[in-house]
Amino acid sequence: RMAAAPPSYCFVAFPPCSKDGLVVFGKNSARPRDEVQEVVYFAAADHDPGSKVECTYIEIEQVPKTHAVVLSRPSWLWGAEMGANEHGVCVANEAVVTREPASESEALLGMDLVRLGLERGATAKEALDVIVALLEEHGQGGNYYEDGSSCHTFQSAFLIVDRNEAWILETSGKYWAAEKITEGVKCICNQLSLTTKIDAEHPELRNYVRSQGWWNGDSDFNFSEVFSLADDHLVCCSGKESLEKQGGDVSAQAMIDVLRDKDSGVCVDSESFLTTASIVSVLPQDPSFPCVHYFTGTPDPSRSIFKPFIFVDDVKLVPKVQSPSFGNDDPAKKIPRFQEKPDRRHELYKAHEWARSLLENDQDKGQKLMRIMLELEKQGLEAMEDILTRTEVLDPAEVVDLFYDCVDTELKFFK
């Protein structure tokens, strides 16, 4: 039996379920417990004709221009678990298991495709087109974990969102199907969810599954039923109900509350997996307002704070949430890979480890610290609410060091 995919959860809420003409996106990234995620920003860039880009395992053709992106990513790899670009596109991926074994050959990882979609797509649909074209050309495969003793491979699903619409993209090898969403609340997790409502698909998808004997062409084509392992396509999403209960009031805070919920299973803290990082993004449907992206940069959202980031030119970089770089000496880059595991903890991660141990071992001090942290987070949320409701245009200078200052303040509390 194939190893279970890590139980990450991704959500999107559209008006009228969400507040004030906002699209709200969120993801908890469940990964191996000791893996460090960093938050990194890459400015928009122009590239010379014929240049290449080195992804996690393979090199591919670069495009003439890449958009600015902010990413939350396991710090050993090139791609990302989740992130956003300067055009208000957000992408998150899910590892999924299908009846087709995922390839161990090194190709693009689902996480590389998240970053490539963000760097190359100015809308959700463009990001989807980028991802499926790259799948067709290069395929997906290779180890999902920094583990030299065994190769963990998965297929990929994606939630791709912009200010107007979202796409759920599910893949098996190079084959794929996608559904467009423009209203209500949607959740995807570590199993296939598309059924008969398919708005775009690989041109050879149906011929391929007929040739495999998985579908006879007589019944409605149901993607999950055709591609899932026998008992897998169950309804997985426990967080969706909590968001629907908000009744038209899904806000950044409501999404954060859902991501923090351990009882529902959305906030994962199990023997093998932990929610190692989280994101919440607020995308106003009115393009004159900026999008706000909140990142934890630390594990367990119930013990972390969500810190806001807004795209502006010359945004201040935040080395304190970036892992050390090992260059070409990185065991993830040498063949055979992952022969050792370097210490990838960044400054915020280390400080947060101290805070987590305090929360576990000293109830009084821990609760006091948590209250201070949540108060800090609330100030950030309120300041962003103000930016999203005021009439005058945002002055970029006001937010150029927004994320930097929030991380800095958090570190001061931990000291």
SVG drawing of the C-alpha trace seen along z (x, -y; Angstrom):
<svg xmlns="http://www.w3.org/2000/svg" viewBox="-25 -59 55 62">
<polyline fill="none" stroke="black" stroke-width="0.4" points="0.0,0.0 1.3,-3.4 2.2,-5.8 -0.6,-8.1 -0.3,-11.6 0.3,-14.3 -3.1,-15.7 -2.9,-19.3 -6.0,-21.4 -6.7,-24.3 -9.7,-26.6 -11.3,-29.4 -14.4,-31.4 -16.2,-33.7 -18.8,-36.3 -21.6,-36.0 -20.0,-33.6 -17.1,-36.0 -17.1,-39.5 -17.3,-42.8 -16.4,-41.7 -13.3,-39.8 -12.1,-36.4 -10.4,-34.6 -7.9,-31.8 -6.1,-29.6 -3.8,-26.6 -2.3,-24.5 0.8,-22.7 1.1,-19.3 4.6,-18.0 7.1,-15.7 7.3,-17.0 10.9,-18.2 10.8,-20.0 11.5,-23.7 9.5,-26.1 10.8,-29.5 9.0,-32.5 10.9,-34.0 10.3,-36.8 11.6,-37.0 11.2,-40.2 9.9,-40.3 12.7,-39.7 13.6,-39.7 15.6,-36.8 17.8,-36.4 16.6,-34.4 17.6,-30.8 18.2,-30.9 17.3,-28.0 15.9,-27.7 17.1,-25.1 14.0,-23.6 14.3,-21.1 15.5,-18.2 15.6,-19.3 16.4,-22.3 13.8,-23.7 13.6,-26.7 13.1,-30.0 10.5,-32.5 11.3,-36.1 9.7,-37.6 8.8,-36.3 6.3,-38.0 7.2,-38.9 6.3,-36.1 6.1,-35.5 6.4,-31.8 6.1,-29.5 8.3,-26.5 10.2,-23.6 13.6,-25.2 15.4,-22.3 13.5,-22.6 13.1,-25.2 9.3,-25.3 6.7,-26.1 3.8,-24.6 1.9,-27.8 2.3,-31.4 1.1,-34.4 2.2,-36.7 2.0,-40.5 -1.1,-40.1 -3.2,-38.6 -2.9,-35.0 -2.5,-32.4 -1.6,-28.8 -1.4,-25.9 -0.8,-22.2 -1.8,-18.9 -0.1,-15.6 -2.6,-13.0 -2.5,-9.2 -4.3,-7.9 -4.6,-4.4 -1.6,-5.3 1.7,-5.1 3.6,-8.4 6.9,-8.4 10.2,-8.1 12.1,-9.5 13.2,-13.1 11.0,-15.5 9.0,-18.5 7.6,-18.3 4.0,-19.5 5.7,-22.1 7.8,-23.3 4.6,-23.7 3.2,-26.0 6.1,-28.4 6.2,-28.1 2.4,-28.9 2.9,-32.0 6.0,-33.2 4.4,-32.9 0.6,-33.4 -1.1,-36.8 -4.5,-35.2 -5.6,-31.9 -6.5,-30.5 -3.0,-31.5 -1.3,-29.8 -3.4,-26.7 -2.4,-26.8 1.3,-27.1 1.1,-24.2 -0.6,-21.8 1.7,-22.7 4.8,-22.0 3.3,-18.7 2.8,-17.7 6.4,-18.7 8.4,-17.5 6.1,-15.3 6.0,-15.1 8.1,-12.9 10.8,-12.6 11.1,-12.5 8.6,-14.7 10.6,-14.6 14.2,-15.2 14.8,-11.6 17.8,-9.6 16.5,-6.3 13.3,-6.1 11.5,-7.8 8.1,-9.2 6.2,-10.1 2.7,-11.6 0.5,-13.0 -0.6,-16.6 -3.8,-18.6 -3.8,-22.4 -6.1,-25.2 -5.4,-28.3 -7.2,-31.5 -7.4,-35.1 -9.7,-38.1 -12.4,-36.7 -12.3,-32.9 -10.6,-29.8 -9.7,-26.6 -9.3,-23.2 -6.8,-21.2 -6.2,-17.5 -3.6,-15.5 -2.4,-11.9 0.9,-11.8 0.4,-14.2 -3.4,-13.8 -5.6,-16.3 -9.0,-17.8 -10.1,-21.1 -13.2,-22.8 -13.9,-26.5 -15.3,-28.0 -16.8,-31.5 -19.0,-31.3 -19.4,-29.5 -16.8,-27.8 -14.5,-25.1 -12.0,-22.9 -9.4,-20.5 -7.4,-18.0 -5.1,-15.0 -7.5,-13.1 -9.2,-13.7 -12.4,-15.7 -13.5,-16.4 -16.5,-14.5 -18.6,-15.1 -18.4,-18.9 -15.3,-19.4 -14.6,-22.7 -11.3,-21.9 -9.3,-18.7 -6.4,-17.0 -7.4,-16.5 -6.6,-12.8 -8.0,-12.2 -11.1,-10.2 -9.3,-8.1 -6.6,-7.3 -8.8,-6.0 -10.9,-4.0 -7.7,-2.4 -6.8,-1.5 -10.2,0.1 -11.1,-2.3 -14.1,-3.8 -16.4,-2.3 -17.8,-5.5 -21.4,-4.6 -21.7,-6.2 -21.0,-9.9 -17.3,-10.6 -16.5,-11.0 -12.8,-12.0 -12.4,-10.9 -14.2,-7.6 -12.0,-6.8 -8.7,-7.8 -9.0,-7.1 -8.0,-3.9 -11.1,-1.8 -12.2,-3.3 -10.6,-6.7 -13.0,-9.2 -14.7,-10.2 -15.8,-13.7 -12.7,-14.9 -13.3,-18.3 -14.2,-19.1 -13.2,-22.8 -15.7,-23.6 -18.7,-23.4 -17.1,-25.8 -16.6,-28.3 -20.1,-27.9 -21.5,-28.5 -20.0,-32.0 -23.0,-32.9 -21.5,-35.5 -18.9,-36.6 -15.8,-34.7 -12.9,-37.0 -9.2,-36.6 -9.9,-36.0 -12.5,-33.3 -10.1,-31.5 -7.3,-31.7 -9.7,-30.2 -10.4,-27.2 -6.7,-26.6 -6.1,-26.6 -8.7,-23.9 -7.1,-20.7 -10.4,-19.0 -11.5,-19.0 -8.2,-17.6 -7.5,-20.7 -4.6,-21.6 -2.5,-18.5 -0.3,-17.4 0.2,-13.6 3.0,-11.1 4.3,-11.6 2.9,-15.0 2.7,-18.5 1.2,-21.7 4.6,-23.2 3.4,-26.5 0.2,-28.3 -1.1,-31.1 -4.2,-33.2 -4.8,-35.6 -7.4,-38.2 -8.1,-39.2 -10.5,-42.2 -12.6,-41.8 -12.1,-45.6 -8.6,-45.8 -8.0,-49.3 -7.4,-47.7 -4.2,-45.7 -4.2,-41.9 -3.0,-41.0 -1.1,-37.7 -0.6,-36.5 2.2,-33.9 3.1,-32.2 6.7,-31.0 6.5,-28.7 4.8,-25.3 1.4,-24.8 -0.9,-27.8 -2.6,-27.3 0.7,-28.5 1.9,-30.8 1.0,-34.3 -0.2,-35.3 1.9,-38.2 0.7,-40.4 2.6,-40.9 1.6,-43.3 3.4,-43.5 5.0,-46.9 8.2,-47.8 11.4,-47.4 9.6,-45.5 12.0,-44.9 13.5,-41.4 13.2,-39.4 16.3,-37.2 15.0,-36.2 12.5,-33.9 14.9,-32.6 16.8,-29.4 20.6,-29.3 21.7,-28.6 24.2,-25.8 24.7,-26.5 26.1,-23.6 27.2,-21.8 23.5,-21.3 22.9,-17.5 19.6,-18.1 21.6,-19.1 24.3,-16.3 23.7,-12.8 22.9,-10.5 20.7,-13.0 19.9,-13.6 22.9,-11.7 22.7,-14.1 20.3,-16.7 21.8,-20.1 20.2,-22.4 17.8,-24.5 16.2,-26.4 15.9,-30.2 16.0,-32.7 12.2,-32.9 11.9,-29.1 14.5,-28.8 12.8,-31.5 9.5,-29.9 10.8,-26.5 11.5,-28.2 8.0,-29.6 6.5,-26.3 8.4,-24.6 7.2,-27.3 3.6,-26.7 4.0,-23.0 5.9,-23.2 4.8,-26.3 1.1,-26.9 1.0,-30.3 3.9,-31.8 2.8,-30.0 -0.7,-31.4 0.6,-34.9 2.9,-34.7 0.1,-33.3 -2.1,-36.3 0.6,-38.7 1.1,-37.0 -2.6,-37.0 -2.8,-40.7 0.1,-41.4 -1.7,-39.4 -4.9,-41.3 -3.2,-44.7 -1.9,-43.5 -5.4,-42.2 -7.0,-45.5 -4.4,-47.6 -5.0,-45.6 -8.8,-45.9 -8.3,-49.6 -6.2,-49.5 -9.0,-47.4 -11.8,-49.8 -10.3,-53.2 -11.0,-55.4 -7.6,-56.8 -5.0,-54.9 -2.4,-53.0 1.0,-54.7 3.6,-51.9 6.0,-53.5 3.5,-52.6 3.8,-48.9 7.3,-48.4 8.6,-47.0 5.3,-45.6 6.2,-41.9 9.7,-42.7 8.4,-44.8 5.9,-42.1 8.6,-39.4 10.9,-41.7 8.3,-42.4 7.5,-38.7 11.1,-38.0 11.4,-40.7 8.6,-39.0 10.3,-35.6 13.5,-37.2"/>
</svg>
